[in-house]
Amino acid sequence: MEPDGVALYSQMLKSRRFEEAVTALWREGHISAEMHLNIGEEGIIAGVVDHLSEGDAMALDHRGTAPLVMRGVDLVLLIKELMGEEDGLCAGMGGHMHLFVPELLAASSGIVGASGPAACGFALANQHLRPGKIAIAFFGEAAMNQGMLMESINLAAAWSLPVVFVCKDNGMAITTPSRKVTGGNLCTRAEGLGAQAVSVDGADVGAVWRAAEKAVERARKGQGPTFLHATCRRPEGHFLGDPLLRIVRNPVDELKSKVGPLVRAATGSGGASVGRRAASLGSIMDMLGRAGKMRKLGRHDPLERQAKRLSGAERSGVDAAVEGEVAAAIRAATERMEAGP
């Protein structure tokens, strides 16, 4: 079976346009605190979520917006929730990291790695109450260093729970390159815990879809969990206002207050050796270089890659419909704000 390329493009575009609108609201000060986006991850999310049906569950990380958008959550309710409104999706109590949609069996958490235990709970309930239904766990690669996530994969394998563990790997653990804090190969690690494992290019929604198809089918048949490792890039970094990206985008202003302390630390007497200090400065430059690469999606943009596979007519029809839907939702959600007190 082949995926519906137009439908996948539509889902990714809807998520992208929605999060771009959310970004504008955040920059204007209408959404407070941190905002973690799925921009750059849409190919992974769409390729997996497209296989879900009623009764399937989603355990989400602190980037729960795109999965909920693609599962059909009311955009107006979601926007109001992000703005902390009482008539939002979770009465304004969840924000963007703690979203809960009972009818979709979907819940997100700001605790790194928590989607693993939650997915096992969903899957155990499905195993007993809704045979054939599955659970998905979404998380970043750094979460694989959390004990509870590895314990969850182990338990899912031991009990043949219907779970697909989806690892969205952008190579960065917030501002630390993952390779500096993670040993070994993640697929090998998951296999060592008893799960089947597969790695895929997360920017290729078709490839993700095909890998997820096999993983979901295994889970539905009671054949146990699969670890789906998908690579990606996130152009907005860890969160909106990411300090590394601020420096990359506006180096003169952002480094003005930082150059002096860095020079003093590198040249002052006492402390670490010259070699160690030089290595530290090199590490900082490496992080900035990686941040600069991340902000340019290029061929790693799942939306653009899928758009090239469609005809102009197919794209234009989807573009108009999606942009109209998102614009209408933003207007409806912000009308009270625009009307003033």
Backbone as numpy.savetxt, mean C-alpha at the origin, in Angstrom:
# Nx Ny Nz CAx CAy CAz Cx Cy Cz
-7.62 -18.46 -17.98 -8.47 -17.26 -17.98 -7.59 -16.01 -17.98
-7.97 -15.02 -18.78 -7.22 -13.78 -18.87 -7.96 -12.65 -18.15
-7.23 -11.72 -17.58 -7.88 -10.62 -16.85 -8.57 -9.64 -17.80
-9.53 -8.89 -17.26 -10.21 -7.84 -18.00 -9.36 -6.57 -17.87
-8.58 -6.27 -18.88 -7.64 -5.16 -18.82 -8.29 -3.81 -18.60
-9.46 -3.61 -19.20 -10.17 -2.34 -19.04 -10.64 -2.18 -17.60
-11.19 -3.26 -17.04 -11.69 -3.20 -15.66 -10.55 -2.94 -14.68
-9.41 -3.58 -14.90 -8.26 -3.36 -14.01 -7.76 -1.93 -14.12
-7.71 -1.42 -15.34 -7.28 -0.03 -15.55 -8.25 0.92 -14.84
-9.54 0.64 -14.95 -10.55 1.49 -14.32 -10.38 1.52 -12.80
-10.12 0.36 -12.20 -9.95 0.29 -10.75 -8.70 1.06 -10.32
-7.62 0.88 -11.05 -6.38 1.58 -10.70 -6.52 3.08 -10.87
-7.17 3.49 -11.95 -7.34 4.92 -12.19 -8.23 5.55 -11.12
-9.28 4.84 -10.74 -10.18 5.35 -9.69 -9.42 5.57 -8.39
-8.58 4.60 -8.03 -7.78 4.74 -6.81 -6.79 5.89 -6.94
-6.11 5.98 -8.09 -5.11 7.04 -8.29 -5.75 8.43 -8.22
-6.86 8.63 -8.93 -7.51 9.94 -8.94 -8.07 10.28 -7.57
-8.57 9.28 -6.86 -9.09 9.52 -5.52 -7.96 9.97 -4.60
-6.83 9.27 -4.64 -5.74 9.63 -3.75 -5.07 10.94 -4.14
-5.11 11.28 -5.40 -4.62 12.60 -5.81 -5.51 13.69 -5.23
-6.82 13.44 -5.22 -7.76 14.40 -4.62 -7.54 14.49 -3.11
-7.29 13.35 -2.48 -7.00 13.32 -1.05 -5.72 14.10 -0.75
-4.73 13.96 -1.62 -3.47 14.70 -1.45 -3.73 16.20 -1.44
-4.57 16.65 -2.37 -4.89 18.08 -2.43 -5.57 18.55 -1.14
-6.51 17.75 -0.63 -7.19 18.10 0.62 -6.21 18.13 1.78
-5.26 17.19 1.79 -4.26 17.16 2.86 -3.36 18.38 2.79
-2.92 18.73 1.61 -2.04 19.89 1.47 -2.75 21.18 1.82
-4.06 21.22 1.64 -4.85 22.41 1.99 -5.20 22.45 3.47
-4.83 21.41 4.21 -5.06 21.39 5.64 -6.40 20.83 6.08
-7.15 20.22 5.16 -8.46 19.68 5.52 -8.38 18.28 6.10
-7.23 17.62 5.94 -6.99 16.31 6.54 -5.78 16.45 7.45
-5.95 16.14 8.72 -4.85 16.34 9.67 -4.01 15.08 9.82
-2.86 15.26 10.43 -1.93 14.16 10.75 -1.36 13.52 9.48
-0.83 12.30 9.64 -0.15 11.64 8.54 -1.15 11.13 7.50
-0.65 10.90 6.29 -1.46 10.31 5.23 -0.57 9.38 4.41
-0.83 8.10 4.52 -0.08 7.08 3.79 -0.88 6.67 2.55
-0.28 6.80 1.39 -0.99 6.55 0.14 -0.59 5.22 -0.51
-1.44 4.76 -1.42 -1.17 3.56 -2.20 -0.67 3.89 -3.61
-0.41 5.16 -3.91 0.04 5.53 -5.24 1.34 4.78 -5.56
1.33 4.05 -6.68 2.45 3.21 -7.07 2.20 1.74 -6.76
1.23 1.48 -5.87 0.90 0.11 -5.48 -0.37 -0.40 -6.17
-0.99 0.43 -7.01 -2.30 0.08 -7.56 -2.32 -1.23 -8.33
-1.20 -1.55 -9.01 -1.16 -2.80 -9.77 -1.26 -4.01 -8.86
-0.65 -3.92 -7.70 -0.70 -5.02 -6.73 -2.12 -5.16 -6.18
-2.67 -4.03 -5.74 -4.00 -4.05 -5.12 -5.05 -4.54 -6.11
-5.08 -3.95 -7.31 -6.09 -4.33 -8.29 -5.95 -5.77 -8.72
-4.72 -6.23 -8.91 -4.50 -7.60 -9.36 -4.97 -8.64 -8.37
-4.99 -8.28 -7.08 -5.46 -9.19 -6.05 -6.95 -9.03 -5.79
-7.37 -7.78 -5.57 -8.76 -7.51 -5.20 -9.75 -7.95 -6.27
-9.33 -7.95 -7.52 -10.24 -8.34 -8.60 -10.74 -9.78 -8.45
-10.06 -10.58 -7.66 -10.46 -11.98 -7.48 -11.42 -12.18 -6.30
-11.67 -11.13 -5.55 -12.49 -11.28 -4.35 -13.97 -11.22 -4.65
-14.73 -11.90 -3.83 -16.19 -11.91 -3.96 -16.80 -11.76 -2.58
-18.11 -11.68 -2.51 -18.80 -11.49 -1.24 -18.42 -12.62 -0.26
-18.09 -12.22 0.95 -17.68 -13.20 1.96 -16.19 -13.33 2.12
-15.43 -12.85 1.13 -13.97 -12.81 1.27 -13.60 -11.63 2.16
-12.49 -11.76 2.89 -12.10 -10.73 3.85 -10.77 -10.09 3.47
-10.57 -8.86 3.95 -9.32 -8.15 3.72 -8.78 -7.62 5.05
-7.58 -8.00 5.40 -6.87 -7.44 6.55 -5.85 -6.45 5.97
-6.03 -5.18 6.25 -5.26 -4.13 5.61 -4.24 -3.51 6.55
-3.19 -2.95 5.95 -2.21 -2.24 6.75 -2.62 -0.77 6.85
-1.66 0.11 7.12 -1.96 1.54 7.27 -2.18 2.23 5.92
-2.18 1.47 4.84 -2.51 1.99 3.51 -3.77 1.27 3.02
-4.88 1.58 3.64 -6.11 0.86 3.33 -7.01 1.52 2.31
-6.64 2.70 1.83 -7.53 3.45 0.95 -7.82 2.73 -0.35
-6.78 2.36 -1.10 -6.98 1.75 -2.42 -7.78 0.45 -2.37
-7.48 -0.48 -1.45 -8.29 -1.70 -1.41 -9.76 -1.43 -1.18
-10.07 -0.45 -0.33 -11.48 -0.15 -0.05 -12.14 0.53 -1.25
-11.41 1.42 -1.90 -11.94 2.05 -3.11 -12.26 1.00 -4.16
-11.34 0.07 -4.34 -11.52 -0.97 -5.37 -12.57 -2.00 -4.99
-12.90 -2.09 -3.71 -13.95 -2.99 -3.27 -15.32 -2.31 -3.27
-15.33 -1.04 -3.68 -16.61 -0.37 -3.86 -17.14 0.42 -2.69
-16.29 0.76 -1.74 -16.73 1.58 -0.61 -17.15 2.96 -1.11
-18.18 3.52 -0.51 -18.69 4.84 -0.89 -17.58 5.88 -0.74
-17.23 6.54 -1.82 -16.13 7.51 -1.80 -16.43 8.69 -0.90
-17.67 9.11 -0.87 -18.04 10.26 -0.02 -17.81 9.92 1.45
-18.25 8.75 1.87 -18.06 8.32 3.25 -16.57 8.20 3.58
-15.80 7.73 2.63 -14.37 7.56 2.85 -13.67 8.91 2.99
-14.01 9.85 2.14 -13.40 11.19 2.23 -13.76 11.85 3.56
-15.02 11.74 3.93 -15.44 12.35 5.20 -14.72 11.73 6.39
-14.48 10.43 6.29 -13.74 9.76 7.36 -12.32 10.31 7.45
-11.68 10.48 6.31 -10.31 11.01 6.31 -10.25 12.42 6.89
-11.34 13.16 6.75 -11.40 14.53 7.27 -11.89 14.55 8.72
-12.20 13.38 9.28 -12.63 13.32 10.67 -14.06 13.73 10.91
-14.89 13.64 9.89 -16.30 14.03 10.02 -17.10 12.94 10.74
-18.09 13.37 11.54 -18.92 12.42 12.28 -19.74 11.51 11.38
-20.05 11.97 10.18 -20.82 11.14 9.25 -19.90 10.44 8.24
-18.65 10.23 8.65 -17.72 9.50 7.82 -17.91 8.00 7.92
-17.10 7.26 7.25 -17.22 5.80 7.18 -17.20 5.15 8.56
-16.37 5.66 9.45 -16.26 5.11 10.81 -16.57 6.21 11.84
-17.51 7.07 11.51 -17.93 8.17 12.40 -16.78 9.11 12.73
-15.80 9.19 11.83 -14.68 10.09 12.03 -13.68 9.62 13.07
-13.83 8.39 13.55 -12.98 7.88 14.63 -11.77 7.09 14.13
-11.80 6.66 12.89 -10.74 5.78 12.41 -9.63 6.48 11.66
-9.94 7.63 11.05 -8.93 8.27 10.20 -8.61 7.38 9.03
-7.39 7.48 8.51 -7.06 6.68 7.33 -6.36 5.37 7.68
-5.90 5.23 8.93 -5.15 4.02 9.28 -5.99 2.96 9.99
-7.16 3.33 10.49 -7.97 2.39 11.25 -9.38 2.36 10.69
-9.49 1.89 9.47 -10.76 1.83 8.76 -11.40 0.45 8.96
-12.71 0.44 9.05 -13.43 -0.80 9.34 -14.73 -0.80 8.55
-14.91 -1.83 7.73 -16.13 -1.96 6.93 -16.70 -3.36 7.17
-17.59 -3.52 8.14 -18.10 -4.85 8.51 -18.70 -5.63 7.36
-19.48 -4.95 6.51 -20.15 -5.68 5.43 -19.18 -6.25 4.40
-17.96 -5.70 4.35 -16.94 -6.22 3.45 -15.92 -7.10 4.17
-16.11 -7.29 5.48 -15.12 -8.02 6.28 -13.73 -7.43 6.04
-13.65 -6.11 6.15 -12.40 -5.40 5.89 -12.04 -4.53 7.08
-10.78 -4.62 7.49 -10.30 -3.81 8.61 -8.84 -3.48 8.41
-8.46 -2.25 8.76 -7.07 -1.84 8.64 -6.51 -1.50 10.01
-5.18 -1.50 10.11 -4.52 -1.19 11.38 -3.23 -0.45 11.12
-2.90 0.46 12.02 -1.65 1.19 11.92 -0.49 0.44 12.54
-0.75 -0.73 13.12 0.31 -1.52 13.74 0.98 -2.37 12.66
2.27 -2.18 12.48 2.99 -2.88 11.42 2.96 -4.40 11.66
2.50 -5.12 10.65 2.43 -6.58 10.74 1.12 -7.11 11.26
0.24 -6.24 11.75 -1.02 -6.68 12.36 -1.98 -7.32 11.37
-1.79 -7.06 10.08 -2.70 -7.66 9.09 -2.54 -9.18 9.05
-1.39 -9.70 9.47 -1.19 -11.15 9.48 -2.11 -11.87 10.43
-2.08 -11.54 11.74 -3.01 -12.17 12.68 -4.47 -11.93 12.33
-4.79 -10.71 11.87 -6.18 -10.41 11.51 -6.64 -11.29 10.36
-5.78 -11.46 9.35 -6.15 -12.30 8.21 -6.34 -13.75 8.65
-5.51 -14.22 9.57 -5.67 -15.60 10.06 -7.00 -15.75 10.79
-7.39 -14.73 11.54 -8.68 -14.77 12.22 -9.84 -14.82 11.23
-9.76 -13.95 10.23 -10.78 -13.96 9.17 -10.82 -15.33 8.49
-9.65 -15.86 8.17 -9.57 -17.12 7.44 -10.08 -18.30 8.27
-9.77 -18.28 9.56 -10.25 -19.37 10.42 -11.78 -19.34 10.49
-12.35 -18.14 10.61 -13.81 -18.02 10.62 -14.39 -18.51 9.29
-13.76 -18.13 8.19 -14.24 -18.57 6.88 -14.13 -20.08 6.74
-13.05 -20.63 7.24 -12.84 -22.07 7.14 -13.99 -22.84 7.80
-14.49 -22.32 8.91 -15.54 -23.01 9.65 -16.95 -22.58 9.26
-17.12 -21.30 8.94 -18.46 -20.76 8.70 -18.79 -20.53 7.23
-17.79 -20.24 6.43 -18.02 -19.91 5.02 -17.00 -20.65 4.15
-17.07 -21.97 4.08 -16.09 -22.74 3.28 -16.01 -22.22 1.85
-14.80 -22.08 1.36 -14.59 -21.56 0.01 -14.28 -20.08 -0.01
-14.52 -19.40 1.12 -14.20 -17.98 1.21 -12.80 -17.82 1.79
-12.13 -16.72 1.43 -10.72 -16.56 1.79 -10.46 -15.24 2.49
-9.22 -15.03 2.89 -8.78 -13.77 3.48 -7.49 -13.32 2.81
-7.35 -12.01 2.69 -6.14 -11.40 2.13 -5.47 -10.56 3.21
-4.16 -10.64 3.30 -3.39 -9.76 4.19 -2.47 -8.91 3.34
-2.57 -7.59 3.46 -1.68 -6.66 2.76 -0.68 -6.07 3.76
0.59 -5.99 3.37 1.60 -5.42 4.25 2.85 -5.09 3.43
3.73 -4.28 4.01 4.99 -3.94 3.36 6.07 -4.94 3.71
7.19 -4.89 2.98 8.23 -5.89 3.18 8.89 -5.79 4.55
8.94 -4.57 5.13 9.56 -4.43 6.45 8.75 -5.15 7.52
7.46 -5.33 7.29 6.61 -6.03 8.26 7.00 -7.49 8.40
7.74 -8.01 7.40 8.18 -9.41 7.47 9.21 -9.63 8.58
9.68 -8.55 9.19 10.60 -8.69 10.32 9.85 -8.63 11.65
8.52 -8.54 11.59 7.71 -8.57 12.80 7.36 -10.02 13.14
7.57 -10.39 14.37 7.32 -11.76 14.78 5.90 -12.21 14.54
4.92 -11.32 14.80 3.53 -11.76 14.66 3.16 -12.09 13.22
3.82 -11.44 12.25 3.51 -11.75 10.86 4.10 -13.11 10.48
5.33 -13.37 10.91 5.92 -14.68 10.61 5.16 -15.80 11.34
4.70 -15.52 12.56 3.89 -16.50 13.29 2.58 -16.76 12.56
2.04 -15.72 11.95 0.78 -15.86 11.22 0.95 -16.75 10.00
2.04 -16.57 9.27 2.30 -17.42 8.10 2.49 -18.87 8.55
3.22 -19.04 9.64 3.43 -20.39 10.17 2.10 -21.04 10.54
1.24 -20.31 11.27 -0.05 -20.86 11.70 -0.94 -21.16 10.51
-0.95 -20.25 9.53 -1.77 -20.46 8.34 -1.35 -21.72 7.60
-0.04 -21.97 7.57 0.46 -23.18 6.91 0.10 -24.43 7.72
0.28 -24.34 9.05 0.02 -25.50 9.91 -1.45 -25.90 9.88
-2.34 -24.90 9.77 -3.79 -25.16 9.80 -4.42 -25.11 8.41
-3.61 -24.97 7.38 -4.10 -24.85 6.00 -5.18 -23.78 5.88
-4.92 -22.63 6.48 -5.90 -21.54 6.43 -5.94 -20.91 5.05
-7.13 -20.50 4.60 -7.27 -19.89 3.26 -6.86 -18.42 3.25
-5.55 -18.20 3.29 -5.00 -16.84 3.32 -4.03 -16.62 2.17
-4.08 -15.42 1.60 -3.04 -14.99 0.66 -2.33 -13.81 1.32
-1.06 -13.98 1.62 -0.25 -12.93 2.23 0.40 -12.11 1.11
0.01 -10.85 0.99 0.49 -10.01 -0.11 1.50 -8.99 0.42
2.75 -9.17 0.03 3.84 -8.31 0.47 4.14 -7.27 -0.61
3.92 -6.00 -0.29 4.17 -4.89 -1.22 5.56 -4.33 -0.92
6.52 -4.68 -1.74 7.93 -4.40 -1.46 8.43 -3.20 -2.28
8.62 -2.07 -1.60 9.18 -0.89 -2.29 10.65 -0.68 -1.93
11.21 -1.62 -1.17 12.64 -1.55 -0.87 13.03 -0.59 0.23
12.05 0.05 0.87 12.36 1.00 1.93 11.53 0.71 3.18
12.19 0.65 4.32 11.51 0.52 5.60 11.44 1.92 6.21
10.42 2.65 5.82 10.25 4.09 6.10 11.38 4.85 5.41
12.47 5.18 6.13 13.60 5.87 5.47 14.86 5.01 5.45
14.74 3.74 5.80 15.90 2.85 5.82 15.80 1.84 4.67
16.82 1.73 3.84 16.79 0.71 2.79 16.58 -0.67 3.42
15.60 -1.40 2.92 15.23 -2.69 3.53 16.40 -3.68 3.55
17.25 -3.61 2.52 18.36 -4.57 2.45 19.31 -4.43 3.64
19.27 -3.26 4.33 20.17 -3.05 5.47 19.61 -3.63 6.76
18.34 -3.97 6.77 17.74 -4.48 8.01 17.03 -5.81 7.82
17.09 -6.37 6.62 16.41 -7.64 6.35 17.40 -8.63 5.74
17.53 -9.77 6.39 18.44 -10.79 5.89 17.72 -11.82 5.04
18.42 -12.37 4.08 17.88 -13.46 3.29 16.85 -13.02 2.26
16.16 -14.02 1.72 15.15 -13.82 0.69 13.77 -14.03 1.30
12.86 -13.09 1.07 11.55 -13.16 1.73 10.72 -14.36 1.26
10.81 -14.69 -0.01 10.06 -15.87 -0.50 10.60 -17.14 0.15
11.92 -17.23 0.27 12.53 -18.38 0.92 12.10 -18.46 2.39
12.03 -17.30 3.02 11.60 -17.25 4.41 10.17 -17.77 4.55
9.27 -17.30 3.66 7.87 -17.74 3.72 7.75 -19.24 3.46
8.55 -19.73 2.50 8.54 -21.17 2.22 9.02 -21.96 3.43
9.98 -21.39 4.14 10.49 -22.06 5.33 9.44 -22.16 6.43
8.44 -21.27 6.37 7.35 -21.30 7.34 6.19 -22.18 6.86
6.34 -22.74 5.65 5.34 -23.68 5.17 4.38 -23.17 4.11
4.55 -21.92 3.69 3.66 -21.36 2.67 4.28 -21.53 1.28
3.43 -21.58 0.27 3.95 -21.48 -1.09 4.28 -20.01 -1.33
5.25 -19.74 -2.18 5.68 -18.36 -2.39 5.93 -18.09 -3.87
5.60 -16.87 -4.28 5.84 -16.45 -5.66 6.16 -14.97 -5.66
7.08 -14.57 -6.53 7.47 -13.17 -6.65 7.04 -12.64 -8.01
6.60 -11.38 -8.04 6.07 -10.82 -9.27 6.35 -9.33 -9.33
6.39 -8.78 -10.53 6.56 -7.35 -10.74 5.23 -6.66 -10.45
5.17 -5.92 -9.36 3.92 -5.27 -8.95 3.46 -4.17 -9.87
4.32 -3.71 -10.77 3.91 -2.69 -11.73 3.17 -3.28 -12.91
3.16 -4.59 -13.01 2.47 -5.29 -14.10 1.20 -5.91 -13.52
0.08 -5.20 -13.64 -1.16 -5.66 -13.01 -1.60 -7.01 -13.57
-1.32 -7.28 -14.83 -1.67 -8.56 -15.42 -0.91 -9.70 -14.78
0.39 -9.49 -14.54 1.21 -10.52 -13.91 0.74 -10.76 -12.48
0.42 -9.69 -11.77 -0.09 -9.84 -10.40 -1.41 -10.60 -10.42
-2.28 -10.25 -11.37 -3.60 -10.89 -11.47 -3.45 -12.41 -11.66
-2.55 -12.81 -12.53 -2.36 -14.24 -12.81 -1.78 -14.97 -11.60
-0.84 -14.34 -10.92 -0.26 -14.96 -9.73 -1.31 -15.05 -8.62
-2.10 -13.99 -8.48 -3.14 -13.98 -7.45 -4.23 -15.00 -7.76
-4.52 -15.21 -9.05 -5.53 -16.19 -9.44 -5.18 -17.57 -8.89
-3.93 -17.96 -9.06 -3.49 -19.28 -8.58 -3.51 -19.34 -7.05
-3.07 -18.24 -6.41 -3.03 -18.22 -4.95 -4.43 -18.28 -4.36
-5.36 -17.52 -4.93 -6.73 -17.51 -4.44 -7.39 -18.86 -4.67
-7.13 -19.47 -5.82 -7.71 -20.77 -6.11 -7.22 -21.82 -5.11
-5.93 -21.80 -4.79 -5.38 -22.73 -3.81 -6.08 -22.55 -2.46
-6.24 -21.28 -2.06 -6.86 -21.00 -0.77 -8.31 -21.48 -0.74
-9.03 -21.23 -1.82 -10.45 -21.65 -1.86 -10.59 -23.17 -1.80
-9.63 -23.87 -2.31 -9.68 -25.34 -2.32 -9.15 -25.95 -1.03
-8.76 -25.10 -0.07 -8.25 -25.61 1.19 -6.83 -26.12 1.13
-6.06 -25.62 0.16 -4.69 -26.10 -0.03 -3.65 -25.23 0.68
-4.12 -24.32 1.52 -3.19 -23.55 2.35 -2.82 -22.19 1.80
-1.96 -21.48 2.54 -1.63 -20.09 2.23 -0.57 -19.93 1.14
-0.59 -18.78 0.52 0.44 -18.39 -0.45 1.00 -17.04 -0.05
2.30 -16.89 -0.18 2.99 -15.62 0.05 3.26 -15.01 -1.33
2.61 -13.89 -1.61 2.76 -13.20 -2.90 3.63 -11.97 -2.71
4.84 -12.04 -3.23 5.81 -10.95 -3.08 5.78 -10.10 -4.35
5.40 -8.83 -4.21 5.26 -7.94 -5.37 6.06 -6.66 -5.17
6.93 -6.35 -6.11 7.76 -5.15 -6.01 7.00 -3.93 -6.53
7.36 -2.76 -6.00 6.69 -1.52 -6.42 7.54 -0.31 -6.05
7.07 0.85 -6.49 7.65 2.12 -6.08 6.53 3.02 -5.58
6.83 3.85 -4.58 5.85 4.80 -4.07 6.42 6.21 -4.24
5.90 7.00 -5.18 6.48 8.32 -5.46 6.33 9.33 -4.33
5.42 9.10 -3.38 5.25 10.03 -2.27 5.98 9.56 -1.02
6.85 8.54 -1.17 7.61 8.07 -0.03 6.75 7.34 0.98
7.17 7.39 2.25 6.43 6.67 3.29 5.08 7.32 3.56
5.06 8.64 3.56 3.81 9.37 3.78 3.92 10.73 3.12
2.78 11.42 2.99 2.81 12.76 2.44 3.66 13.65 3.34
4.55 14.42 2.71 5.47 15.24 3.49 6.71 14.49 3.92
6.98 13.33 3.31 8.16 12.52 3.62 9.40 13.42 3.63
10.18 13.44 4.73 11.33 14.35 4.82 12.38 14.12 3.74
12.60 12.88 3.33 13.58 12.62 2.28 13.14 13.25 0.97
11.85 13.12 0.66 11.35 13.69 -0.59 11.32 15.21 -0.55
11.10 15.78 0.63 11.13 17.25 0.74 12.51 17.76 0.35
13.55 17.04 0.79 14.91 17.46 0.44 15.16 17.28 -1.05
14.71 16.16 -1.61 14.92 15.89 -3.04 14.21 16.95 -3.88
13.01 17.34 -3.48 12.21 18.27 -4.28 12.62 19.73 -4.10
13.13 20.05 -2.92 13.49 21.44 -2.66 14.78 21.48 -1.82
15.90 21.04 -2.43 17.15 20.86 -1.67 17.69 22.13 -1.02
17.58 23.26 -1.70 18.16 24.49 -1.15 17.50 24.87 0.16
16.18 24.97 0.16 15.48 25.37 1.38 15.55 24.30 2.47
15.40 23.04 2.09 15.33 21.98 3.08 16.69 21.70 3.73
17.77 21.89 2.98 19.10 21.59 3.52 19.73 22.77 4.23
19.10 23.93 4.10 19.67 25.15 4.67 20.00 24.99 6.16
19.08 24.40 6.90 19.27 24.26 8.34 20.00 22.98 8.73
20.32 22.15 7.74 20.90 20.84 8.05 22.37 20.72 7.67
22.82 21.54 6.71 24.21 21.43 6.24 25.19 21.72 7.37
24.95 22.78 8.12 25.86 23.15 9.21 26.06 22.03 10.21
25.00 21.51 10.80 25.16 20.40 11.75 25.86 19.18 11.14
25.58 18.88 9.88 26.22 17.74 9.24 27.72 17.96 9.09
28.10 19.17 8.69 29.53 19.49 8.52 30.24 19.42 9.87
29.60 19.99 10.91 30.22 19.97 12.25 30.38 18.54 12.76
29.37 17.71 12.50 29.45 16.33 12.94 30.54 15.57 12.21
30.76 15.92 10.94 31.75 15.21 10.13 33.18 15.65 10.43
33.35 16.90 10.85 34.70 17.45 11.00 35.10 17.69 12.45
34.17 17.57 13.39 34.48 17.86 14.79 35.45 16.87 15.38
36.06 17.26 16.48 37.01 16.36 17.16 36.24 15.37 18.03
36.87 14.25 18.29 36.23 13.23 19.11 35.18 12.45 18.33
34.60 11.48 19.01 33.55 10.70 18.36 34.11 9.61 17.46
33.32 9.26 16.47 33.68 8.17 15.56 34.87 8.54 14.68
35.44 7.52 14.06 36.58 7.74 13.17 36.13 8.47 11.91
37.09 9.03 11.18 36.78 9.73 9.94 36.09 8.78 8.96
36.57 7.55 8.92 35.96 6.57 8.02 34.50 6.31 8.34
34.19 6.19 9.65 32.81 5.94 10.08 31.93 7.14 9.75
32.46 8.33 9.93 31.68 9.54 9.63 31.41 9.64 8.14
32.42 9.35 7.35 32.24 9.40 5.90 31.20 8.37 5.45
31.24 7.21 6.09 30.26 6.17 5.76 28.85 6.61 6.10
28.71 7.33 7.22 27.39 7.83 7.63 26.86 8.85 6.63
27.74 9.76 6.20 27.32 10.74 5.19 26.96 10.04 3.88
27.74 9.01 3.55 27.43 8.25 2.34 26.08 7.57 2.44
25.75 7.09 3.63 24.46 6.45 3.85 23.31 7.44 3.67
23.52 8.66 4.15 22.50 9.71 3.98 22.30 10.02 2.50
23.40 10.14 1.77 23.30 10.42 0.34 22.63 9.27 -0.41
22.90 8.04 0.04 22.28 6.86 -0.57 20.76 6.91 -0.38
20.32 7.27 0.84 18.89 7.36 1.11 18.23 8.43 0.23
18.91 9.57 0.09 18.36 10.64 -0.75 18.30 10.20 -2.21
19.32 9.46 -2.64 19.32 8.97 -4.02 18.18 8.00 -4.27
17.93 7.10 -3.31 16.83 6.15 -3.44 15.49 6.87 -3.45
15.37 7.90 -2.60 14.13 8.67 -2.56 13.90 9.36 -3.90
14.99 9.87 -4.50 14.86 10.53 -5.80 14.39 9.58 -6.88
14.89 8.33 -6.84 14.46 7.33 -7.82 13.00 6.96 -7.61
12.60 6.85 -6.36 11.23 6.45 -6.05 10.20 7.44 -6.58
10.53 8.74 -6.52 9.53 9.73 -6.88 9.25 9.73 -8.39
10.12 9.09 -9.16 9.92 9.01 -10.61 9.47 7.59 -10.94
8.17 7.40 -11.06 7.66 6.06 -11.32 8.13 5.51 -12.66
8.00 6.32 -13.72 8.43 5.88 -15.04 7.84 4.54 -15.43
8.69 3.60 -15.82 8.21 2.28 -16.24 7.68 1.47 -15.08
7.85 1.98 -13.85 7.32 1.28 -12.67 5.91 1.74 -12.32
5.33 2.60 -13.15 3.97 3.08 -12.90 2.98 2.05 -13.43
2.25 1.35 -12.57 1.32 0.32 -13.03 0.18 0.88 -13.87
-0.22 2.11 -13.56 -1.33 2.72 -14.31 -0.92 3.03 -15.74
0.24 3.64 -15.91 0.71 3.99 -17.25 1.02 2.73 -18.06
1.57 1.73 -17.41 1.90 0.50 -18.13 0.62 -0.17 -18.66
-0.43 -0.18 -17.82 -1.67 -0.79 -18.27 -2.36 0.07 -19.33
-2.24 1.39 -19.22 -2.87 2.29 -20.19 -2.33 2.03 -21.60
-1.05 1.70 -21.70 -0.44 1.45 -23.00 -0.96 0.18 -23.66
-1.58 -0.68 -22.88 -2.13 -1.93 -23.42 -3.55 -1.74 -23.97
-4.14 -0.57 -23.72 -5.51 -0.32 -24.14 -5.55 0.63 -25.33
-6.64 0.60 -26.03 -6.82 1.53 -27.15 -7.20 2.91 -26.61
-7.05 3.92 -27.47 -7.41 5.27 -27.07 -8.87 5.38 -26.68
-9.73 4.70 -27.41 -11.16 4.75 -27.12 -11.47 4.11 -25.77
-10.80 2.99 -25.48 -11.02 2.32 -24.19 -10.59 3.23 -23.05
-9.44 3.86 -23.20 -8.94 4.73 -22.13 -9.83 5.95 -21.93
-10.19 6.61 -23.01 -10.95 7.85 -22.88 -12.30 7.62 -22.21
-12.93 6.51 -22.52 -14.21 6.22 -21.89 -14.07 6.01 -20.40
-13.04 5.28 -20.01 -12.79 5.03 -18.59 -12.37 6.32 -17.89
-11.48 7.08 -18.51 -10.98 8.31 -17.91 -12.12 9.26 -17.56
-13.02 9.48 -18.51 -14.11 10.41 -18.29 -15.02 9.95 -17.16
-15.36 8.65 -17.15 -16.26 8.12 -16.13 -15.63 8.21 -14.74
-14.37 7.81 -14.62 -13.71 7.80 -13.32 -13.50 9.20 -12.79
-13.02 10.10 -13.64 -12.76 11.46 -13.18 -14.05 12.16 -12.78
-15.13 11.87 -13.47 -16.43 12.43 -13.11 -16.89 11.90 -11.76
-16.72 10.59 -11.54 -17.15 9.98 -10.28 -16.37 10.55 -9.09
-15.05 10.65 -9.23 -14.23 11.15 -8.13 -14.53 12.62 -7.87
-14.66 13.41 -8.91 -14.96 14.84 -8.74 -16.29 15.04 -8.03
-17.28 14.25 -8.40 -18.60 14.35 -7.76 -18.52 13.98 -6.29
-17.72 12.96 -5.97 -17.58 12.55 -4.57 -16.90 13.63 -3.74
-15.89 14.26 -4.31 -15.19 15.33 -3.59 -16.14 16.50 -3.34
-16.92 16.86 -4.33 -17.87 17.95 -4.16 -18.88 17.62 -3.06
-19.41 16.42 -3.10 -20.42 16.02 -2.11 -19.84 15.99 -0.70
-18.60 15.54 -0.58 -18.00 15.40 0.74 -17.57 16.73 1.33
-17.29 17.71 0.48 -16.76 18.99 0.97 -17.76 20.14 0.88
-19.01 19.85 0.51 -19.98 20.93 0.30 -20.23 21.72 1.60
-20.24 21.00 2.73 -20.44 21.69 4.01 -19.26 22.61 4.30
-18.07 22.15 3.98 -16.87 22.94 4.21 -16.87 24.19 3.34
-17.30 24.03 2.09 -17.32 25.15 1.17 -18.40 26.16 1.54
-19.48 25.68 2.16 -20.56 26.59 2.54 -20.16 27.47 3.71
-19.16 27.01 4.47 -18.69 27.79 5.59 -19.56 27.60 6.82
-19.21 28.25 7.95 -19.94 28.09 9.20 -21.34 28.69 9.14
